[in-house]
Amino acid sequence: MSLRLRVVLIAGIAMMVLWALAAAWMLRGVQANLERTLDERLAMSAHMVASLLKRTVFAPAAHQIHWADVLRVASADGMACEVRSQHGIVLASSEGAPYSMMDPLPPGYSTRAVDGKQWRIFLRHDESGYQIMTADRIDRRDALLHDMRRAAGVPFLIAVIGGLLALWFGIDRGLAPLAQLRQTLRERRPDDTTPLDSGQVATELRPVIDAMNGWLSRLAQTLNDQRAFTDAAAHELRTPLTAIDTHLQVAQLTQGTPQAQESLLHAGQGVQRLRHTLEQMMSLARTDAPVHEGDACTSVHTVLLELVERLDPPLLPRVTLDLCEQDTPVRMPRSMLHTAVRNLLDNALRYAPPDTRVRLQCELDPASRICAITIADRGPGMSAEQTTHAGQRFWRGDQGRGQGEGAGLGISIVRAIARRFNGTLTLQPRDGGGLQATLRVPL
């Protein structure tokens, strides 16, 4: 369903319901006023007859025409009038008066059924002793009310139809800026991430434009990161591939000599480095992948224990695991937490001297609802300037840290994972030498 049709339906139904309620309330008041007016007409007719009777001379020899003149004035179409004596004798009645009006009736207003038709009757006792009754048929009243309803309903129907049409065209014109925005986005090039102009748009569309500009800004940053990543990856992979190709050519030219064996050994090392770089690049790419529902981390202790158990046997004695008493789930997926901690632990084991230990510690902060995982080593550490560069893709702080074999992606992977799940990574020097990396993850 289109937005325009939805708005028209909602507004039209609401308008029709409100107008119908207003019309019902109005017609109900009109009906009450009409019935009261018609009743007053009956009373006024009776009073008029009584006034005329006072001016008429009654005698046993009085002619009937005097009565006919009086009743002709008091009666009308659909109405009847009758005059009785104080003993109940009918002295005169208008044409079409119901016969049962001769039955005893209470003073004032009453409703009677005569020959299958309903009559509204008013009885007045005159001061001279006469009883004057006036009546009109209920079906004539209903017909009059029906005509009034039809007279009021036709304009109402015209107003509803006209209002819906005006609403349809008005909404169509009101949505013109949205159609213009759609056309602008359709005509944009795929690589155009410039912000949209929000100065001339409607007030209701400005939040949408602002949100879209924010998305375009993030998209531009992502595209720039991808371009930088592609350029750095091409440069990073070109070096080991060139070295491998050189060593293989040397081995081919010096077959059967010790130099050939040494060249093959260097080529194998280059293959290992290339494989490690590709694995790190794949891990970095997976940080932006969708998270599966079954990958929730329900236990931090389990992840850290599995991570230590999977280390190479020579590395196990170098790791000191310090877990807090209370285990807890975290918002970060299990696979992402495993990847982040593994990269930090690999860096610590790679750069720390072989005769030193690496401490892996887990602490909880219930007040801040944070789980802090700390990896502390006794390696060369980082200077303040190096910590500002740490996290840049393919950057390695090899100065003062020995000749590392990393690809310069470990810290980048950890920061990307932490940033995606509202976590933080802090690098700071350790008392006595070394580096301490703290990964804080929301519970």
ZAKOLBA-511268 format. One line per 4 residues: number of its first residue (from 0); for each residue x, y, z of C-alpha. Coordinates in nm, 3 decimals. Layout:
N
NUM	X:Y:Z | ...
// end
This chain:
443
0	0.000:0.000:0.000 | 0.135:0.340:-0.097 | 0.197:0.609:0.162 | -0.049:0.843:-0.006
4	-0.331:0.585:-0.006 | -0.257:0.495:0.355 | -0.273:0.859:0.466 | -0.594:0.916:0.268
8	-0.757:0.609:0.421 | -0.658:0.700:0.775 | -0.757:1.066:0.740 | -1.069:0.984:0.537
12	-1.197:0.723:0.782 | -1.129:0.951:1.076 | -1.303:1.239:0.898 | -1.604:1.025:0.805
16	-1.639:0.889:1.159 | -1.621:1.238:1.309 | -1.865:1.381:1.055 | -2.101:1.087:1.102
20	-2.100:1.139:1.479 | -2.159:1.511:1.431 | -2.440:1.442:1.183 | -2.599:1.186:1.416
24	-2.585:1.431:1.705 | -2.729:1.706:1.485 | -3.011:1.487:1.349 | -3.095:1.369:1.696
28	-3.132:1.729:1.807 | -3.332:1.812:1.494 | -3.566:1.519:1.558 | -3.622:1.624:1.920
32	-3.685:1.984:1.816 | -3.918:1.874:1.536 | -4.125:1.657:1.767 | -4.144:1.936:2.022
36	-4.244:2.184:1.749 | -4.515:1.954:1.615 | -4.647:1.896:1.964 | -4.657:2.270:2.018
40	-4.847:2.297:1.690 | -5.110:2.058:1.824 | -5.142:2.261:2.143 | -5.161:2.586:1.948
44	-5.433:2.439:1.723 | -5.634:2.340:2.027 | -5.593:2.684:2.179 | -5.698:2.841:1.849
48	-6.012:2.631:1.835 | -6.093:2.726:2.193 | -6.051:3.093:2.106 | -6.280:3.061:1.807
52	-6.541:2.878:2.012 | -6.563:3.168:2.250 | -6.673:3.391:1.960 | -6.930:3.149:1.827
56	-7.286:3.151:1.950 | -7.392:2.794:2.038 | -7.761:2.706:2.031 | -7.967:2.389:1.965
60	-8.057:2.534:1.626 | -7.704:2.631:1.534 | -7.604:2.539:1.184 | -7.321:2.285:1.125
64	-7.137:2.523:0.905 | -7.025:2.722:1.207 | -6.848:2.413:1.339 | -6.703:2.336:0.998
68	-6.554:2.684:0.969 | -6.395:2.651:1.310 | -6.246:2.305:1.248 | -6.132:2.395:0.896
72	-5.911:2.663:1.044 | -5.767:2.431:1.310 | -5.703:2.127:1.088 | -5.457:2.070:0.806
76	-5.327:1.789:0.590 | -5.252:1.491:0.811 | -5.416:1.659:1.110 | -5.755:1.609:1.276
80	-5.959:1.805:1.525 | -6.260:1.715:1.740 | -6.481:1.906:1.984 | -6.674:1.730:2.258
84	-6.913:1.847:2.520 | -6.843:1.817:2.888 | -7.043:1.490:2.885 | -6.826:1.343:2.608
88	-7.070:1.398:2.323 | -6.894:1.473:1.995 | -7.015:1.809:1.880 | -6.797:1.832:1.571
92	-6.492:1.668:1.412 | -6.278:1.738:1.110 | -6.269:1.517:0.807 | -6.045:1.211:0.854
96	-6.053:1.221:1.233 | -5.999:0.874:1.382 | -6.308:0.715:1.533 | -6.125:0.598:1.846
100	-6.065:0.959:1.943 | -6.406:0.927:2.101 | -6.253:0.696:2.361 | -6.164:0.853:2.696
104	-5.821:1.019:2.678 | -5.600:1.175:2.944 | -5.543:1.551:2.932 | -5.230:1.667:2.749
108	-5.028:1.462:2.505 | -5.077:1.092:2.426 | -5.013:0.847:2.143 | -5.283:0.609:2.016
112	-5.301:0.344:1.743 | -5.616:0.379:1.529 | -5.684:0.144:1.238 | -5.321:0.037:1.232
116	-5.189:0.394:1.226 | -5.022:0.585:1.506 | -5.166:0.924:1.607 | -5.022:1.192:1.830
120	-5.311:1.351:2.027 | -5.342:1.661:2.244 | -5.650:1.704:2.471 | -5.749:2.041:2.616
124	-6.035:2.112:2.860 | -6.184:2.447:2.781 | -6.311:2.686:3.048 | -6.663:2.658:2.898
128	-6.664:2.285:2.963 | -6.579:2.168:2.614 | -6.303:1.914:2.531 | -6.090:2.002:2.231
132	-5.868:1.733:2.079 | -5.613:1.784:1.802 | -5.407:1.503:1.644 | -5.165:1.432:1.363
136	-5.035:1.107:1.216 | -4.697:0.973:1.321 | -4.617:0.853:0.967 | -4.649:1.212:0.843
140	-4.403:1.315:1.111 | -4.166:1.036:1.005 | -4.194:1.141:0.642 | -4.108:1.498:0.737
144	-3.810:1.377:0.942 | -3.698:1.156:0.650 | -3.706:1.455:0.416 | -3.498:1.655:0.661
148	-3.245:1.372:0.693 | -3.217:1.347:0.317 | -3.179:1.722:0.286 | -2.897:1.711:0.542
152	-2.741:1.386:0.414 | -2.688:1.492:0.053 | -2.462:1.788:0.144 | -2.286:1.564:0.393
156	-2.217:1.303:0.125 | -2.098:1.572:-0.118 | -1.870:1.715:0.152 | -1.723:1.370:0.229
160	-1.651:1.289:-0.136 | -1.514:1.637:-0.201 | -1.303:1.622:0.115 | -1.152:1.287:0.016
164	-1.069:1.415:-0.332 | -0.917:1.732:-0.191 | -0.723:1.522:0.059 | -0.595:1.292:-0.218
168	-0.470:1.577:-0.438 | -0.342:1.773:-0.140 | -0.137:1.480:-0.013 | -0.012:1.416:-0.366
172	0.115:1.772:-0.384 | 0.247:1.753:-0.028 | 0.452:1.444:-0.116 | 0.616:1.618:-0.411
176	0.939:1.682:-0.213 | 0.959:1.310:-0.140 | 0.924:1.230:-0.510 | 1.192:1.487:-0.587
180	1.423:1.326:-0.330 | 1.360:0.986:-0.485 | 1.447:1.122:-0.829 | 1.763:1.282:-0.692
184	1.879:0.955:-0.538 | 1.792:0.762:-0.853 | 2.006:0.991:-1.069 | 2.312:0.972:-0.839
188	2.623:0.786:-0.942 | 2.713:0.477:-0.737 | 3.032:0.641:-0.606 | 2.873:0.977:-0.522
192	2.866:1.014:-0.142 | 2.832:1.391:-0.119 | 2.571:1.505:0.140 | 2.221:1.592:0.028
196	2.106:1.953:0.049 | 1.861:1.987:0.341 | 1.809:2.362:0.316 | 1.507:2.363:0.082
200	1.329:2.048:0.199 | 1.021:2.034:0.418 | 1.058:2.027:0.794 | 0.927:1.671:0.816
204	1.186:1.548:0.565 | 1.482:1.720:0.729 | 1.540:1.440:0.987 | 1.536:1.188:0.701
208	1.787:1.394:0.504 | 2.008:1.432:0.811 | 1.997:1.059:0.879 | 2.074:0.986:0.513
212	2.364:1.231:0.517 | 2.499:1.054:0.823 | 2.471:0.723:0.642 | 2.645:0.871:0.335
216	2.924:0.998:0.558 | 2.972:0.652:0.709 | 2.953:0.500:0.362 | 3.220:0.740:0.237
220	3.442:0.650:0.532 | 3.387:0.280:0.463 | 3.473:0.323:0.096 | 3.787:0.516:0.187
224	3.885:0.244:0.436 | 3.828:-0.021:0.171 | 4.042:0.167:-0.079 | 4.316:0.214:0.178
228	4.287:-0.150:0.280 | 4.309:-0.266:-0.082 | 4.613:-0.051:-0.151 | 4.789:-0.158:0.170
232	4.700:-0.523:0.114 | 4.836:-0.514:-0.241 | 5.160:-0.362:-0.113 | 5.180:-0.601:0.182
236	5.125:-0.910:-0.031 | 5.357:-0.798:-0.307 | 5.663:-0.810:-0.077 | 5.640:-1.178:0.034
240	5.535:-1.288:-0.315 | 5.839:-1.116:-0.466 | 6.064:-1.271:-0.202 | 5.917:-1.619:-0.263
244	5.960:-1.584:-0.637 | 6.324:-1.474:-0.594 | 6.408:-1.764:-0.361 | 6.247:-2.015:-0.596
248	6.445:-1.879:-0.892 | 6.768:-1.905:-0.692 | 6.681:-2.261:-0.588 | 6.611:-2.352:-0.949
252	6.944:-2.211:-1.065 | 7.142:-2.378:-0.787 | 6.986:-2.721:-0.774 | 7.164:-2.970:-0.551
256	7.370:-2.710:-0.361 | 7.334:-2.586:0.001 | 7.233:-2.248:-0.138 | 6.930:-2.410:-0.304
260	6.820:-2.563:0.029 | 6.855:-2.228:0.200 | 6.651:-2.057:-0.072 | 6.375:-2.315:-0.037
264	6.375:-2.260:0.340 | 6.335:-1.886:0.294 | 6.059:-1.945:0.038 | 5.873:-2.164:0.290
268	5.900:-1.892:0.552 | 5.761:-1.643:0.304 | 5.467:-1.877:0.235 | 5.395:-1.898:0.610
272	5.406:-1.523:0.643 | 5.180:-1.484:0.342 | 4.933:-1.736:0.486 | 4.930:-1.553:0.819
276	4.866:-1.223:0.644 | 4.576:-1.371:0.448 | 4.426:-1.519:0.765 | 4.445:-1.180:0.938
280	4.285:-1.012:0.638 | 4.001:-1.265:0.645 | 3.955:-1.206:1.019 | 3.938:-0.833:0.959
284	3.678:-0.882:0.685 | 3.468:-1.102:0.917 | 3.438:-0.820:1.172 | 3.175:-0.660:0.945
288	2.991:-0.985:0.872 | 2.638:-1.047:1.011 | 2.619:-1.212:1.352 | 2.445:-1.548:1.378
292	2.187:-1.602:1.652 | 2.362:-1.914:1.780 | 2.691:-1.728:1.831 | 2.596:-1.558:2.158
296	2.863:-1.553:2.429 | 2.706:-1.696:2.745 | 3.034:-1.753:2.931 | 3.354:-1.547:2.916
300	3.542:-1.807:3.121 | 3.466:-2.077:2.863 | 3.604:-1.864:2.579 | 3.925:-1.783:2.764
304	3.981:-2.144:2.876 | 3.932:-2.276:2.521 | 4.166:-2.009:2.389 | 4.446:-2.112:2.628
308	4.390:-2.484:2.567 | 4.437:-2.437:2.191 | 4.779:-2.279:2.227 | 5.085:-2.470:2.112
312	5.223:-2.685:2.397 | 5.551:-2.486:2.421 | 5.348:-2.167:2.481 | 5.121:-2.301:2.757
316	5.372:-2.252:3.044 | 5.415:-1.888:2.946 | 5.049:-1.794:3.003 | 4.905:-1.718:3.349
320	4.525:-1.729:3.350 | 4.351:-1.523:3.620 | 3.970:-1.550:3.609 | 3.724:-1.367:3.831
324	3.495:-1.565:4.059 | 3.174:-1.480:3.878 | 3.122:-1.580:3.514 | 2.895:-1.370:3.292
328	2.763:-1.338:2.935 | 2.859:-1.038:2.722 | 2.706:-0.862:2.422 | 2.997:-0.952:2.196
332	2.948:-1.277:2.000 | 3.155:-1.575:2.110 | 3.354:-1.602:1.787 | 3.433:-1.227:1.786
336	3.548:-1.233:2.149 | 3.767:-1.535:2.075 | 3.923:-1.360:1.773 | 3.990:-1.036:1.962
340	4.153:-1.199:2.266 | 4.352:-1.440:2.046 | 4.506:-1.152:1.850 | 4.605:-0.969:2.168
344	4.748:-1.287:2.319 | 4.939:-1.373:1.998 | 5.097:-1.026:1.994 | 5.198:-1.056:2.359
348	5.355:-1.403:2.310 | 5.528:-1.298:1.987 | 5.698:-0.984:2.116 | 5.764:-1.080:2.479
352	6.095:-1.257:2.559 | 6.067:-1.638:2.574 | 6.165:-1.648:2.943 | 5.881:-1.414:3.054
356	5.519:-1.486:3.131 | 5.205:-1.330:2.986 | 4.913:-1.269:3.222 | 4.556:-1.312:3.091
360	4.313:-1.163:3.342 | 3.934:-1.124:3.350 | 3.756:-0.878:3.583 | 3.394:-0.766:3.622
364	3.264:-0.421:3.705 | 2.894:-0.465:3.802 | 2.845:-0.092:3.854 | 2.948:-0.005:3.497
368	2.831:-0.342:3.361 | 3.167:-0.397:3.195 | 3.384:-0.708:3.157 | 3.754:-0.613:3.133
372	3.994:-0.864:2.976 | 4.361:-0.767:3.027 | 4.670:-0.915:2.853 | 4.995:-0.796:3.010
376	5.345:-0.886:2.883 | 5.709:-0.796:2.954 | 5.803:-0.711:2.599 | 5.952:-0.387:2.465
380	5.618:-0.208:2.498 | 5.514:0.098:2.300 | 5.588:0.465:2.322 | 5.311:0.724:2.342
384	5.353:0.799:1.973 | 5.338:0.430:1.880 | 5.013:0.378:2.072 | 4.852:0.650:1.860
388	4.949:0.459:1.543 | 4.853:0.118:1.683 | 4.537:0.001:1.512 | 4.621:0.136:1.169
392	4.603:-0.141:0.917 | 4.936:-0.300:0.818 | 5.127:-0.080:1.066 | 5.391:-0.259:1.274
396	5.595:-0.103:1.547 | 5.899:-0.317:1.486 | 6.144:-0.055:1.612 | 6.258:-0.165:1.955
400	6.036:-0.478:1.940 | 6.254:-0.712:1.743 | 6.176:-0.835:1.398 | 5.813:-0.938:1.431
404	5.646:-1.167:1.184 | 5.301:-1.008:1.213 | 5.105:-0.850:0.932 | 5.017:-0.534:1.122
408	4.647:-0.626:1.140 | 4.607:-0.770:1.491 | 4.528:-0.445:1.674 | 4.315:-0.329:1.379
412	4.100:-0.641:1.410 | 4.056:-0.596:1.785 | 3.963:-0.229:1.752 | 3.713:-0.304:1.473
416	3.546:-0.575:1.682 | 3.537:-0.356:1.994 | 3.397:-0.058:1.804 | 3.120:-0.267:1.646
420	2.994:-0.399:1.983 | 3.037:-0.078:2.186 | 3.357:-0.196:2.349 | 3.694:-0.025:2.393
424	4.060:-0.123:2.364 | 4.321:0.053:2.576 | 4.698:0.019:2.530 | 4.925:0.148:2.804
428	5.281:0.082:2.926 | 5.325:-0.154:3.217 | 5.523:-0.080:3.532 | 5.858:-0.254:3.502
432	5.842:-0.268:3.123 | 5.604:-0.423:2.880 | 5.261:-0.347:2.744 | 4.915:-0.391:2.893
436	4.617:-0.424:2.659 | 4.268:-0.402:2.812 | 3.959:-0.500:2.618 | 3.635:-0.375:2.780
440	3.315:-0.541:2.667 | 2.959:-0.452:2.783 | 2.784:-0.721:2.984
// end
